[in-house]
Amino acid sequence: MAPFIEHFASLPDPRVVGRSDHKLLDIIAIAILGTICGAEGWDDFADFGECKHGWLKTFLDLPAGIPSADTFPRVLSALDPEAFSACFVAWMQALVGSPDGKLVAIDGKTARRSFDRAAERSPLHLVSAWVHQNSLTLGQVATDPESNEITAIPKLLGMLNLRGATVTIDAMGTQKEIAQGIVDRGAAYLLALKANQTKLYEQVAQIFSEAGTGFFSLVKHTVHETVEEGHGRRERRRVWTTTDLSRITEAPKWPGLRSITMVERERQAGPGGELTSCR
């Protein structure tokens, strides 16, 4: 519990001093552990606490036992969300350790059952940073109901220590400003490129249009191939990469851009099945 206490001890307690039966750290710890174990509501938190009371008592104080189902929403909803987020991110960073050499995937996801038609509330859409090597989420931010991931990603990047990491983002996050933000954090990036970046996409597509032909041998490049079989399918991937950006006039506009990559995929469903391919 030492890292947890260290990073959450500074979180302001919204309750009146001397009027609380349960310690704030106990409430937060039970809520987090319950969520990890699949709890989806206040009653679940209380049930989890009662079921695991003996175990929880080995590292939590629990001076008044397990908080009731009513206590969790009353206390958690009163917390300063920005202060809680800062504590949580600092805790996750401590668990992950140095990000140097690690892969951090940034992606958006809509929370289940967060849409409330009666209250005219849009579903909650979160942008998260997932560290592949640790299988942990470093942090997350909610997108503004009137905006999208493009505005949320810079906020998330600003919260994280990414020095030495490689950040991956899908095509929506392929923006010059986001690339600059990643470089400013001391990280490298791998961004998906689609037609939403028209000029760059067209120039990159032109370069790789000759991949696999004799003409492409004139371009300094590497190629790596893998073949996977399973579940009745056979899939072959070839990955082409070049650092020759001389014909890409858009390249200087993208901070830190050093190479471009194309993935060619062929899939066959069963022996004699239809063969599909895409780039």
N, C-alpha and C positions, 0 to 999 in steps of 0.2 A: 504493500500500500504506500510505501514511501514516495514513489514518483507521483502517484495520484494526489496524496496529501500536499506534496510540495507545490503542485501546479494549481490546485483548487483552493488552497488555504486562503488565497487573497480574494476569492470571489465574495463580493458583498452579500451579506445575509439581509434580505428584505424585511425580516420579521422584527418585532419589537424585542429589544434585549431583555432577557429574563422572563419572557412570556412563551418560550418555546420548549416543548417536551422532547423534541427530537433534534439531533445535531444535523446541520445542513449537509455536511459531508456524508453522513449515513444515508440521507434521503437520496442524494445524487448518486451515490455508489449503488444503491439497490435499484434505482431506475436504469442506470447504465447496464448493470449486470443482467437485469430482467430483460432489457431490450435485446442484448446479445443472445439470450436464451429463448427469444421468440415472443416475449410479452408485447401486447399491442394496445394496452390501455391501463387505466389506473387500477382497476380491479386486479388485473394480471400482475401489476407490480406488488400489490399487497399479498396476493396469493403466493407469488414467488418468494417474497420475504418470509412468510409463515412456513412454507415448505422447507426453506433453507436456513431457518433461524439458527440452528446449532452451528452450521458452517459459517454463516455471516458473523456470528458472535466471536469467532476466532480472530477476526481482524477489524471489526467495527465495534464501536462502543455500545450503541443501542441502549441508552439509559432508560428509555421508556418502552422498550420492545420494538416491534415492527410498526412503522407508521400505517395509519389507516388509508383506505382507498381515497378518502376525501382530502387527506393531507398532501398527497403528491401533486394534484393539480393546483391546489391553493399555493403551495410553496414554489413549484417549478414555474408556474405562469407569472409569478412576481419577480423572477430573476431578471437581471439586466442581460438581454440576449447577446449583446456585443461582448460584455465582460465574460459571459459563459463561453462563448465561442473562442475567445482569446485563450482562456484556460484550457479548453479542450484541445485546441490546436497545439499548444505548448506541450501538453501531456502526450499527444500522439507523436510529436516530433521527438520527444525523449524516448519513446518506445521504439521508434523507427531507427533512431541514431543518425549517423551521417548519411545524407542523401547521395553522396559522391558515388557515381557509377551505377545508380539505381534508375529504374524505369518508373516514371510517374504518369499515369494515365488520367487525363482530365475528361470527364464526360458528364452529360446531363441525364437526369431521370425524373420522371413524374412519380410522386409518392402515391401509393395505393389509397383509394378511398378518401383522398383529400379534397375532392370536388364536392361542393355544397350548393346544389341548385337553389334551395329555398333561401339561403343567405346570399345568393348571387356571388359566391366566392369561387374564384378560379382554382383549379387544382394546383397543389404546391409542386413547383419544379425546382429541383436542386442540382447544382453543379458541384461535383465532388472530385477530389484528387486522390487516386488510389495508387499505393506503392506496391508494385508487383512482387518484389522480393519478400516483403513483410506481410503481404495480404492484409494491409491496414489502410483505412482512409485517413489521410493527413488532415483534411478539413473540407468543409463544404459551405456554400452560400446559396441562398434562395434567389431565383431570378425575380426581377420586378414584374408584376402582373402586366404592365404596359410595355415590357421590353423582352429581351431574349438572352441567350447564353453569351452573346457577344459582349454585353455590358457586365455580366456577372463574372466572366473568366478573369478580367484584370483585377477585380476585387479579391478573388481567390488567390491569384498569384501573389498579390501584395501581402497576404497573410503567411506565406510559406517560406521556409528555408529550402531552396532548391539547388544550391551551389554544387555543381558537379553532376547533377542528375540529367536525364534525358526526358523531356516532357512530350507526350503524344496527345494530340487533339484531333477530332474529326473535322470534316470540311467546313462546318459552320464556324469553327474557331480559327480557320486559316485567314488571318487578318494581319496586316503589317504591324499594327499597334500591339497586337498580342505577341507576335514574334519579338518585337522590341522589348516587351515586358519580360519575356522569358530570358532573353539575352542579358537584360539588366539584372536579373536574379542570379546570374552566373551559371545558367543552365544551357543545354543544347535542346533542340526541338526536332520532332518528326511530325509534320503536319500533312493531313490528307488534302490532296488537291483535286478539286472538281471545277465545273464550269462556272461556279459563282465568282471565281477569279479569272475572268475571260481571257485576258491577254497572256497571263502567265500560263494558264492551262493550254492554250493553243500552241504556245512556243514549246512547252515541254512535250506535248503530244506529238508535235512535228519531229522533235529529236528522237523519240522512241518509236516513231512509225517505221523506222528501218531496223529496229531491234530484231535479231534473229536472221538477218540477211548479211551478205558479204559486205555491203556498204557500211554496216555498223562497226566493222572491224577498224574503220578509220577513226572511230571515237574511242578515246581511252575510257575503259569501263571494266566492271567486274560483273560476273553472273553466278548466281547460286541456285541450285535446283534441289527440291525435296519431293519425295513421293510418299503419300500416306494411304493406307488401306484400312478400312474398317466399316462396320455396319453396311456391308454390301456395296460400298462406294470406293472408288479409287480416285485420288486427287493428286495432281502434279502441280507444283508451283515453281516458277522461275522468277528470280528477283534480279532485275538489271539496275545497276547503279553507276552513275558517272559524275565525276567532279569537273568535267569540262562544261562550263557555263558560258562559253564565249559567244554562242549564238542566241543566248537568252538575254535580250535587252532589258527585260523586267527584273532580272536578278539583282542588280545593285539597289533596287528599291526595297528589297527584303533584308532586314538586318540579320546578319549572321548566316545567311544562306550559303552553304558550301557544296551541296550535292543534290542531285535529284534521283529518284528511284521509281521504277515501275514494277508492279507485280503482275505476272501473267499466270492465270489459273485455268487448268483443264480438269473437268470432273466427268467421271463416267459412273453411272449407276448400274453396277453389276456387269458380268461378262456379256458382251454384245449389246450393252445398253447404249442409249444415246450419249454422245460426247458433246459436252458444252464447254465453251471457253470464254474468257473475258480478260480484259486488261484494265 
